[in-house]
Amino acid sequence: MEQLVQPPQSAWKWWEQRRFRYNIGLVIAGITAFIAYTVLSELLTMPYDHDFEITLFTILFQGVGYLIMIGVANVFYFLGPLFDKSFNRSDSVTFRLRLFNLGFWFSVALPFIIPVIIVIQYFTVYAK
């Protein structure tokens, strides 16, 4: 059986082919983190802080803010091909894939900092 060998791809092209997947991951992470934030706030913050509320305005404000942060994340995405060119001297696909996965999972994890802060606040302020 003949194996198909793909010609080497430029780092730039390789990274651009994965940008859509990266952005979809950011959108899903943002929505999931906001749902976690809403549920945890309802359960852990609202019973103790009667001034805390989630309104349509706060939802829209946070949504627009998150879209701006997706734009910032895409600016940082350009660091991927730059690091790839600088440190991947042998043009290794394994290196490239590991670098992408590291950046992807870091970016996907960032929105979950807010729900984690809600839990930490509960245990340090309210659950005494």
N, C-alpha and C positions, 0 to 999 in steps of 0.2 A: 504494500500500500504506500503510495506516495504522500509524503507530508507536505502540506502547503506552508511555505516559509514566507512570512510577511516581511516586506522591506522595512528597514529601520525608519522610524518616524521621528520627526523633530520633536524636541521637548515641548516647544510651544504648541504644536498641533495636538500632541498627546493630551496636554493639560486643557486645551480648549474643548476637546471632545468630551471632557468630564465636567465641564462647568455647569451644564444643565442639571446633571445628577446632584452636584454640590448644592445648587440653589433649591432644588426640590427638597433635599435633606434639611436645609435651613428653614424652609417654609413649614415642613412637617414638625420639626423641632420647636419652632416658635408657637405654633398652634397647640401642640401638646403641652409645652411649658406653661402657656397661658391658661389652659384648662386646669393643670395641676395647681397653678397659682390661685385660680378662682376657687377650686374645691378646698384647698388648704386654708385659704383666707376665710372662707365660710365656716369651716370647722374649728380653726385654731385662733383666728384673730377677731372676727366679728363678735363672738360672745363676750370678749373683754374690752374691746375698743369700739365703743358705740358710734364714734365719728367715722370709722372706716366704712367705705362703701365702694361698690363697683357700679358705675353708671355707664350709659351709652357714650357719654363724653370721654370717660377714662378708657373705655374699650377702644374708641376711635383714636384717641391720643396715643395709646400704647401701640396700636396697630401701625400708625404712621411712623412712630418712633422705631418700630421693628423693621419696617421697610427701609428706613434710612440706615439702620444697622446692617441690613443685608447688603446695601450698597457699599458700606465700609468693609464688610467681609469680602466682597468681591474685589475691592482694591487690594486687600491683603492676599487674596487668591493669586495675584500676580507674583507674590513672593515664591510660590511653588515652582514655576519654570525658572526663576532666577536662581533659587537654591539648587534646582536640578542641574542647570548648566554649570554652576560653580563647583558643586561637590560630587556630581555623578560623572566622573571622568571616563568611566568605561561604558557609559550610556546604558546602564543596567535597568531593565524593566522592573526587576524586583525592588531596587532602590526607589525608583519612581513611584511604584505602587505603594510602598511603605510610607513614603513622604506624603502622598496624597491621602492615604488612610489616616495618618497622624493629624494632618490639618483638618480633614473632614470631621473626624470624631471630636476633636477639640472644639471646632466651630459648632457642632451639633450639641455638645454638652454645655456650652456657655449660657444659653437661655435658661437652663435649669438651675442656675445659681439663685435666681429670685425665689422659686419655690423652696429651695434649701434654706435660704435666709428666713423665710416665713417659719419653717420648722425650728430653726435655731432660736429665732425670736420667741417662739412659744415656750421653749424649754428654759430660756434664760430670763424671760420677763414675766410671763403669765403663769406658768406651771410651778409656782413656788408654794 
